[in-house]
Amino acid sequence: MVSTGKKAAPAAKKATSSPAKKPSGTGPKKAGASSGGKGPRKPIAPIKVSQGRSWGPIALMVAVGVLAASIIGYGAYAAFQGSRSWEDRANSISGIVNYREKDPKLTEPAQHQQGKIQYTVSPPVAGPHNQDWQNCMGDVYDAQIANEHAVHSLEHGAVWITYQPNLPAAQVEELAAKVRGQEKMLMSPYEGLDKPISLQAWGYQLKVDNANDGRIDEFIKALRVNASVEGPTISCAQGITATGTEPRNLTQQGS
């Protein structure tokens, strides 16, 4: 045989190893089968995320908003009140009687007179009066005082609080707390009042049923000092301190 110079390819060796066996469990898995082959797992319930609102922060924000609005509103109201004249503030008080408008002649600066004087308004709010005023430096009198001295105090810019003698003690004390320590304030019981409490300033009067009526403070704030017809610096000290309905001179106080 003629040699071609090429060696014949060796015959393929027969595989000596047996085909690899498939590991058990490598076939298609059934839905829910575990990787460990221990049977199906229980389905896991989905976790629900609460979609409810968080009311705590919302309530806080609302409260802060309301507070801010209240502060701003009060500031605006106070600014408005401060820009009004004392006459406007007095006339805006519900139930007040303005005798300066109702009877201008009554509220003109008046002359001093001795002895008893008949007044057309009870308690009086203006008119002729005694030359000596009733001391009005926060004085709380436990008995009636002379109209003639009290009216002179009103001319100086005082507010005179009067009340029925049978007013409950708690209400009397509530009124007294508004008077004590306040210059150009005085207070006394008054026989024959048609309302439990009556407040007087020169040319103004307000009658109320109860000591906790908010108009009392409004009256005092608007008219104390301001209602003076002799100027705000006129003194309320060194006046009559005696009680009794008969007018007297300073030298007669002890009699």
SULPE-V366936 format. One record per residue. N is the residue number from 1. PSI is psi in whole degrees, -180 to 180 (* if undefined). OMEGA is omega in whole degrees, 0 to 359 (NA if undefined). Layout:
N_PSI_OMEGA ; N_PSI_OMEGA
This chain:
1_142_183 ; 2_131_180 ; 3_134_179 ; 4_-5_180 ; 5_-1_179 ; 6_137_177 ; 7_145_179 ; 8_139_180 ; 9_135_181 ; 10_147_181 ; 11_141_182 ; 12_133_179 ; 13_142_176 ; 14_138_179 ; 15_127_181 ; 16_-21_182 ; 17_147_179 ; 18_152_181 ; 19_144_181 ; 20_134_179 ; 21_141_177 ; 22_132_178 ; 23_146_180 ; 24_144_177 ; 25_7_182 ; 26_-1_179 ; 27_-178_181 ; 28_132_181 ; 29_144_174 ; 30_153_181 ; 31_132_178 ; 32_0_180 ; 33_145_178 ; 34_156_181 ; 35_-19_181 ; 36_-2_178 ; 37_26_183 ; 38_16_179 ; 39_172_185 ; 40_143_176 ; 41_153_175 ; 42_139_179 ; 43_140_181 ; 44_124_180 ; 45_137_179 ; 46_143_179 ; 47_125_180 ; 48_130_178 ; 49_123_181 ; 50_132_180 ; 51_8_182 ; 52_155_179 ; 53_151_175 ; 54_100_188 ; 55_-22_181 ; 56_-57_179 ; 57_-35_181 ; 58_-45_179 ; 59_-39_179 ; 60_-44_180 ; 61_-40_179 ; 62_-44_181 ; 63_-42_178 ; 64_-41_179 ; 65_-43_179 ; 66_-42_179 ; 67_-45_180 ; 68_-43_179 ; 69_-38_180 ; 70_-43_180 ; 71_-45_180 ; 72_-43_180 ; 73_-43_179 ; 74_-39_178 ; 75_-42_179 ; 76_-41_180 ; 77_-44_180 ; 78_-40_178 ; 79_-40_179 ; 80_-45_180 ; 81_-41_181 ; 82_-25_181 ; 83_-11_181 ; 84_149_177 ; 85_159_179 ; 86_-31_177 ; 87_-42_179 ; 88_-42_180 ; 89_-39_179 ; 90_-45_183 ; 91_-19_179 ; 92_-6_179 ; 93_123_181 ; 94_129_176 ; 95_-7_181 ; 96_145_175 ; 97_121_181 ; 98_97_181 ; 99_-14_176 ; 100_-32_175 ; 101_-38_184 ; 102_-39_182 ; 103_75_185 ; 104_-35_182 ; 105_-36_181 ; 106_-36_189 ; 107_10_174 ; 108_155_175 ; 109_133_190 ; 110_165_180 ; 111_155_175 ; 112_141_179 ; 113_148_176 ; 114_157_174 ; 115_-171_182 ; 116_145_180 ; 117_136_177 ; 118_126_181 ; 119_147_180 ; 120_-15_179 ; 121_138_181 ; 122_124_347 ; 123_155_183 ; 124_151_181 ; 125_-8_183 ; 126_180_177 ; 127_-177_178 ; 128_154_185 ; 129_172_180 ; 130_155_181 ; 131_-21_180 ; 132_132_180 ; 133_160_173 ; 134_135_180 ; 135_129_187 ; 136_56_179 ; 137_48_184 ; 138_26_184 ; 139_131_176 ; 140_108_182 ; 141_137_182 ; 142_3_178 ; 143_164_183 ; 144_148_179 ; 145_167_183 ; 146_131_177 ; 147_-39_186 ; 148_-32_177 ; 149_-39_182 ; 150_-39_180 ; 151_-37_176 ; 152_-36_177 ; 153_-39_178 ; 154_-39_178 ; 155_-30_179 ; 156_-5_179 ; 157_14_180 ; 158_156_168 ; 159_127_183 ; 160_115_178 ; 161_126_176 ; 162_156_183 ; 163_155_177 ; 164_137_182 ; 165_-24_181 ; 166_14_177 ; 167_135_181 ; 168_143_185 ; 169_-37_181 ; 170_-37_179 ; 171_-36_176 ; 172_-43_180 ; 173_-36_178 ; 174_-39_176 ; 175_-43_182 ; 176_-34_179 ; 177_-24_178 ; 178_-15_186 ; 179_-45_186 ; 180_133_176 ; 181_2_182 ; 182_116_177 ; 183_144_181 ; 184_42_172 ; 185_140_172 ; 186_163_188 ; 187_142_178 ; 188_155_172 ; 189_161_183 ; 190_120_180 ; 191_142_172 ; 192_12_178 ; 193_140_177 ; 194_-4_174 ; 195_155_182 ; 196_-36_185 ; 197_139_176 ; 198_132_179 ; 199_139_180 ; 200_139_165 ; 201_169_183 ; 202_109_178 ; 203_4_181 ; 204_148_177 ; 205_143_177 ; 206_127_178 ; 207_133_183 ; 208_167_184 ; 209_-19_188 ; 210_146_183 ; 211_-19_180 ; 212_13_176 ; 213_124_183 ; 214_-19_180 ; 215_-21_178 ; 216_-49_179 ; 217_-37_179 ; 218_-42_179 ; 219_-49_181 ; 220_-46_183 ; 221_-39_183 ; 222_-34_194 ; 223_-22_178 ; 224_129_183 ; 225_-49_186 ; 226_-34_185 ; 227_0_180 ; 228_141_175 ; 229_6_179 ; 230_6_179 ; 231_153_185 ; 232_-15_184 ; 233_-6_181 ; 234_138_187 ; 235_153_174 ; 236_2_182 ; 237_171_176 ; 238_35_177 ; 239_-168_178 ; 240_132_177 ; 241_-7_180 ; 242_151_175 ; 243_173_183 ; 244_149_185 ; 245_-9_179 ; 246_128_178 ; 247_152_181 ; 248_170_176 ; 249_163_180 ; 250_-37_181 ; 251_-15_182 ; 252_9_186 ; 253_-40_184 ; 254_-10_186 ; 255_*_NA
